[in-house]
């Protein structure tokens, strides 16, 4: 029996599923351990299996809230009884900033930090321990911890639970498809974790980047290349992460495109996923996908980016303006060339797409460029420890746009993968080129005002300028 079969066999037992959810919630709330273990993702998967197995919702929520309550209480007890030893123990000895961050958060928000901290990723595993170290009254902490655990459980568990219920009640998936979806989801999660780890190691604060910087600080053509591509900012960061992204994405794009073209039609997985998407033709899902199609077309991307490009022009940020504008033009040309060379027909061709080929998905590649560059520019303005959140937010924004093309049936799944890889190549090229023009101590753009303007323009485009 493989791991997936074992997981689903446990799903048939309400007692085992409740115990698993309790244990995962406890581990996710424990001091230090909670920052290492991807507890949120594991809880989502467990809640999804619980929903698929029709576990009573109140049992799941009670198990999750109880686990979170016990985990935070253990962390509080650890901080209260070991307050003098903890800073000298591994890994806090090597990462004192973790404890400093939790202490600053607790001192800033006081009692509310116990509630807020449960929902804030970077400080979540440390706030209860810090509360114990700073001698917060036990009864007060226990009461606030219980209330916050009851609020936390629905937020973290219900989305996965309803997703699991939808497998049976909405989609009526064929036998065996659930296991394939679980395997695919776990694979994507693993790739995301690996990407986050490598991105940090290749950034200016990463160990690999620092090692290469020390080795290439002398002479030679490699040192000249290192200095030539490095940012003129005082930290002189070399775009190692962008170069790695360029090489891996380019190699994957060439290999994937070759495989697609050799099949002279849809891949076997394309047929299976297309059949699965055809079973998800719920009115709200199709309507949402059609709205995303309008947001991601040429007109939608134009109104989305207009406020940002105009602000860059007004602020005389000509280097950023040319790189973002150049990336948009490059991806438009690349999509046209790839579609003409591949000549792949769509699974379904509505009238407004007559004459347009399938591979790669232009919606996917364009949104990857737009969101990817936005995330990269936002990340460079954030402290290193928060940059991963900018990229993960970008992934969560791109995924619905790509998947909407499957729901409305105008692309194969392999078209989305090709589009995403093409978009990553263009993103990497733009970031590598821009690195030489990046300057320190520049005024930050008005992110909130520009984002609100883009949102209003997109809403106006969808409501008043939708195609008939």
C-alpha positions in Angstrom: 0.0 0.0 0.0 1.5 3.4 -1.0 1.3 6.6 1.1 -1.7 7.9 -0.8 -3.7 4.7 -0.3 -2.7 4.8 3.4 -3.9 8.4 3.8 -7.3 7.6 2.2 -7.7 4.5 4.4 -7.3 6.7 7.4 -9.9 9.1 5.9 -12.5 6.3 6.4 -12.0 6.5 10.1 -13.3 9.6 11.8 -11.2 8.9 14.9 -7.9 8.7 12.9 -8.7 11.8 10.9 -9.5 13.8 14.0 -6.3 12.7 15.6 -4.2 13.6 12.5 -5.8 17.1 12.4 -5.2 17.5 16.1 -1.6 16.5 15.8 -0.9 18.7 12.8 -2.5 21.7 14.4 -0.4 21.1 17.6 2.9 20.8 15.6 2.1 23.9 13.5 1.6 25.9 16.8 4.7 24.7 18.6 7.6 27.1 19.2 10.4 26.8 16.6 9.0 23.6 15.1 6.1 25.5 13.5 8.4 27.7 11.4 10.2 24.6 9.9 7.3 22.3 9.3 4.8 23.4 6.5 1.9 22.9 8.9 -0.6 25.1 7.0 -0.2 23.1 3.8 -0.4 19.8 5.7 -3.5 20.9 7.5 -5.1 21.9 4.3 -4.4 18.5 2.8 -5.7 16.7 5.9 -8.9 18.9 6.0 -9.5 18.1 2.3 -9.3 14.4 3.0 -11.6 14.9 5.9 -14.1 16.6 3.7 -13.9 13.9 1.1 -14.5 11.3 3.8 -17.5 13.3 5.0 -16.0 13.7 8.5 -18.4 15.8 10.6 -17.4 19.4 10.3 -17.7 20.1 14.1 -15.3 17.2 14.8 -12.7 18.6 12.4 -13.0 22.1 13.8 -12.9 20.9 17.4 -9.8 18.7 16.7 -8.0 21.6 15.0 -8.9 24.2 17.6 -7.8 21.8 20.4 -4.5 21.0 18.7 -3.7 24.7 18.3 -4.7 25.4 21.9 -2.5 22.7 23.3 0.4 23.6 21.0 0.4 27.3 22.1 0.0 26.3 25.7 3.1 24.0 25.5 5.0 26.9 23.8 3.9 29.2 26.6 5.0 26.7 29.3 8.4 26.3 27.5 9.0 30.0 27.5 8.0 30.4 31.2 10.1 27.5 32.5 13.2 27.8 30.2 13.4 31.6 29.7 17.1 31.8 30.5 18.2 28.7 28.6 16.3 29.2 25.3 18.4 32.0 23.8 21.5 29.7 24.2 19.9 26.6 22.7 19.9 25.6 19.0 18.5 27.0 16.7 17.9 30.2 18.5 21.6 30.5 19.2 22.2 30.7 15.5 19.1 32.8 14.7 18.6 35.3 17.5 16.6 37.4 15.2 13.7 35.0 15.4 13.4 35.6 19.1 14.0 39.3 18.7 11.2 39.5 16.1 8.7 37.7 18.4 9.6 39.9 21.4 9.2 43.1 19.4 5.9 41.9 18.1 4.6 41.0 21.6 5.8 44.3 23.1 4.1 46.3 20.3 0.7 44.6 20.5 0.5 43.3 24.0 -2.5 41.0 24.6 -3.6 41.3 21.0 -0.3 39.8 19.9 -1.6 36.3 21.0 -4.6 36.7 18.7 -2.9 38.5 15.8 0.3 36.3 16.0 -1.7 33.1 15.4 -2.5 34.4 11.9 0.9 36.0 11.1 3.3 33.5 9.6 6.8 34.9 10.6 6.0 35.3 14.3 3.3 32.7 14.8 5.6 30.0 16.4 7.3 32.5 18.8 4.6 34.7 20.3 3.3 32.2 22.9 6.8 31.3 23.9 7.8 35.0 24.2 4.6 35.6 26.3 5.8 32.9 28.7 9.3 34.3 28.8 7.9 37.8 29.6 5.7 36.4 32.4 2.3 37.0 31.0 -0.3 35.8 33.5 -1.2 32.2 32.8 -5.0 32.6 33.1 -5.0 35.5 30.8 -3.0 33.8 28.2 -5.1 30.6 28.4 -8.3 32.5 27.9 -7.0 34.5 24.9 -5.4 31.4 23.5 -8.7 29.5 23.6 -10.6 32.3 21.9 -8.0 32.7 19.2 -7.8 29.0 18.6 -11.6 28.8 18.0 -11.3 31.7 15.5 -8.2 30.1 13.8 -9.6 26.7 13.1 -12.4 27.7 10.6 -10.0 30.1 8.7 -7.3 27.4 8.2 -9.5 24.3 7.9 -12.7 25.1 6.1 -11.3 25.9 2.7 -9.6 22.5 2.5 -12.7 20.8 3.9 -15.1 22.3 1.3 -12.6 21.4 -1.4 -12.6 17.8 -0.3 -16.4 17.8 -0.2 -16.6 19.2 -3.7 -14.7 16.2 -5.0 -17.7 14.0 -4.2 -20.7 16.4 -4.2 -19.8 18.7 -7.1 -17.4 17.1 -9.5 -18.2 13.4 -9.0 -14.7 12.5 -10.0 -13.9 9.2 -11.7 -12.4 6.5 -9.5 -8.7 7.0 -8.9 -8.7 10.6 -9.9 -8.5 11.8 -6.3 -5.2 10.0 -5.8 -3.8 11.6 -8.9 -4.9 15.1 -7.8 -3.3 14.5 -4.4 -0.1 13.4 -5.9 -0.1 16.4 -8.3 -0.8 18.8 -5.4 2.0 17.4 -3.2 4.4 17.6 -6.2 3.6 21.3 -6.8 3.9 22.0 -3.0 7.3 20.3 -3.0 8.5 22.3 -6.0 7.3 25.5 -4.3 9.2 24.7 -1.1 12.4 23.9 -3.1 12.0 27.1 -5.1 11.7 29.2 -1.9 14.8 27.6 -0.4 16.9 28.0 -3.5 15.7 31.6 -4.1 16.9 32.5 -0.6 20.3 30.7 -1.0 20.8 32.6 -4.3 19.9 36.0 -2.9 22.4 38.5 -1.5 21.9 37.1 2.0 22.1 33.5 1.0 25.0 31.3 1.9 25.7 30.2 -1.7 25.7 33.8 -2.9 28.0 35.0 -0.2 30.4 32.1 -0.9 30.5 33.0 -4.7 31.0 36.7 -3.9 34.0 35.9 -1.7 35.5 33.7 -4.4 35.0 36.1 -7.3 36.2 39.2 -5.5 39.6 39.2 -7.3 40.5 39.4 -11.0 39.7 37.4 -14.1 36.9 37.4 -16.5 34.4 35.7 -14.1 35.1 38.4 -11.6 34.6 41.1 -14.2 31.2 39.5 -15.2 30.2 39.3 -11.5 31.0 43.0 -11.0 29.4 44.0 -14.4 26.1 42.4 -13.6 26.0 43.4 -10.0 23.7 46.1 -8.8 25.4 49.5 -8.2 23.8 49.6 -4.8 26.1 49.4 -1.8 25.4 45.7 -1.2 26.4 45.0 -4.8 24.1 42.0 -5.2 24.8 39.8 -8.3 21.6 38.6 -10.0 22.4 34.9 -9.3 18.8 34.0 -8.6 17.6 35.6 -11.9 20.4 33.8 -13.8 19.5 30.5 -12.3 15.8 31.1 -13.1 16.8 32.0 -16.7 18.8 28.9 -17.3 16.4 26.4 -15.7 13.3 28.0 -17.3 14.9 28.2 -20.7 16.1 24.5 -20.6 12.6 23.4 -19.4 10.9 25.5 -22.0 13.0 24.0 -24.8 12.5 20.4 -23.6 8.8 20.9 -22.9 8.1 22.6 -26.3 10.0 19.8 -28.1 7.9 17.2 -26.3 4.7 19.0 -27.2 5.6 19.3 -30.9 6.7 15.7 -31.2 3.2 14.5 -30.2 1.4 16.4 -33.0 -1.6 16.8 -30.8 -2.6 16.9 -27.2 -0.6 14.9 -24.7 -2.2 12.0 -22.8 -2.4 14.1 -19.7 -4.0 16.9 -21.7 -6.9 14.6 -22.6 -7.4 13.4 -19.0 -7.3 17.0 -17.5 -9.6 18.3 -20.3 -12.1 15.6 -19.4 -11.8 16.5 -15.7 -12.2 20.2 -16.4 -15.3 19.5 -18.4 -16.9 18.0 -15.3 -16.4 21.3 -13.4 -18.8 23.3 -15.5 -20.5 25.0 -12.6 -22.1 28.3 -13.5 -20.1 30.4 -11.0 -16.8 28.8 -12.0 -17.4 29.3 -15.7 -18.4 32.9 -15.0 -15.4 33.6 -12.9 -13.1 32.0 -15.6 -14.7 34.2 -18.3 -14.1 37.3 -16.2 -10.4 36.3 -15.7 -10.2 35.9 -19.5 -11.2 39.5 -19.9 -8.8 40.6 -17.2 -5.9 38.8 -18.9 -6.5 39.8 -22.6 -4.5 42.6 -24.2 -7.1 45.3 -23.3 -7.2 44.0 -19.7 -3.5 43.9 -19.2 -3.3 47.4 -20.8 -5.6 49.0 -18.3 -4.1 47.0 -15.5 -0.6 48.3 -16.2 -1.4 51.8 -17.3 -1.3 53.5 -13.8 2.0 51.9 -13.1 3.6 52.8 -16.4 2.3 56.4 -16.2 3.7 56.8 -12.7 7.1 55.5 -13.8 7.1 58.0 -16.6 6.1 60.9 -14.3 8.7 59.9 -11.7 11.4 59.7 -14.4 12.1 56.0 -13.7 13.0 55.5 -17.3 15.0 52.3 -16.7 12.1 50.5 -14.9 9.7 51.8 -17.5 11.7 50.5 -20.4 12.3 47.2 -18.8 8.6 46.6 -17.8 7.4 47.9 -21.2 10.0 45.9 -23.0 9.0 42.8 -21.2 5.4 43.2 -22.2 6.3 43.8 -25.8 8.7 40.8 -25.7 6.2 38.4 -24.3 3.6 39.5 -26.9 6.0 38.9 -29.8 7.2 35.6 -28.3 3.7 34.4 -27.9 2.9 35.2 -31.6 6.1 33.5 -32.8 5.6 30.4 -30.7 1.9 30.0 -31.7 2.9 30.3 -35.4 5.7 27.7 -35.1 3.7 25.2 -33.0 0.4 25.5 -35.1 -1.4 23.6 -32.4 -5.2 23.7 -32.5 -7.3 24.5 -29.4 -9.6 22.0 -27.7 -12.4 24.5 -28.3 -12.2 27.6 -30.5 -14.9 30.2 -29.9 -15.5 32.9 -32.5 -13.4 35.5 -30.8 -10.4 33.2 -31.0 -10.8 32.1 -34.6 -7.3 31.8 -36.2 -5.5 31.8 -32.8 -3.4 28.8 -32.0 -3.2 27.0 -28.7 0.5 26.7 -27.7 1.6 28.4 -25.5 -1.2 30.1 -23.4 -0.7 33.9 -23.9 -2.9 34.6 -20.9 -0.6 32.5 -18.7 2.7 33.8 -20.0 1.6 37.5 -19.9 0.2 37.3 -16.4 3.4 35.5 -15.2 5.4 38.5 -16.6 3.2 41.1 -15.1 2.8 39.5 -11.7 6.3 38.1 -11.6 8.0 41.5 -12.3 5.6 43.2 -9.8 6.6 40.6 -7.2 10.3 41.0 -7.9 10.1 44.8 -7.6 8.1 44.6 -4.4 10.4 42.0 -2.9 13.5 44.1 -3.4 11.9 46.8 -1.2 11.1 44.3 1.6 13.4 42.8 4.2 15.0 39.5 3.2 12.8 37.5 5.5 9.6 38.8 4.0 10.5 38.5 0.3 9.2 35.0 -0.1 5.7 36.3 0.7 5.8 38.5 -2.4 6.6 35.6 -4.6 4.1 33.2 -3.0 1.4 36.0 -3.4 2.4 36.2 -7.1 2.0 32.4 -7.5 -1.5 32.6 -5.9 -2.5 35.4 -8.3 -1.2 33.6 -11.4 -2.7 30.2 -10.7 -6.4 31.1 -11.1 -5.7 33.0 -14.4 -3.9 29.9 -15.8 -6.5 27.4 -14.6 -9.4 29.5 -15.9 -8.2 28.6 -19.4 -8.9 25.0 -18.7 -12.3 25.6 -17.3 -13.6 27.5 -20.4 -11.9 24.8 -22.5 -9.7 27.0 -24.8 -6.3 25.5 -23.8 -4.7 22.2 -23.0 -2.9 21.8 -19.7 0.5 21.6 -21.5 -0.2 25.0 -23.0 -0.4 26.5 -19.5 3.0 24.9 -18.6 4.6 26.2 -21.8 3.2 29.7 -21.2 4.4 29.8 -17.6 7.9 28.8 -18.6 8.0 31.3 -21.4 6.8 34.0 -19.0 9.6 33.1 -16.5 12.2 33.3 -19.2 11.1 36.9 -20.0 10.9 37.8 -16.3 14.5 36.6 -15.7 15.8 38.5 -18.7 14.2 41.7 -17.6 15.5 41.3 -14.0 19.1 40.6 -15.1 19.1 43.6 -17.4 17.6 45.9 -14.9 20.0 44.9 -12.2 22.7 47.1 -13.8 20.4 50.2 -13.7 19.1 49.7 -10.2 19.9 52.5 -7.8 19.7 52.8 -4.0 17.8 55.3 -2.0 14.9 55.8 -4.5 11.5 57.0 -3.4 9.0 54.1 -3.1 6.0 54.2 -5.5 2.5 54.8 -3.9 1.7 51.1 -4.0 -1.8 51.4 -2.5 -3.0 54.2 -4.7 -1.6 52.6 -7.9 -3.1 49.2 -7.0 -6.5 50.8 -6.2 -6.5 52.7 -9.5 -5.6 49.5 -11.4 -8.4 47.6 -9.6 -11.0 50.3 -10.5 -9.9 50.3 -14.2 -10.1 46.5 -14.3 -13.6 46.6 -12.8 -14.7 49.2 -15.4 -13.2 47.1 -18.2 -15.1 44.0 -17.0 -18.4 45.8 -16.5 -18.6 48.3 -19.2 -16.1 47.1 -21.9 -16.8 43.4 -21.9 -17.0 41.8 -25.4 -20.5 41.2 -26.6 
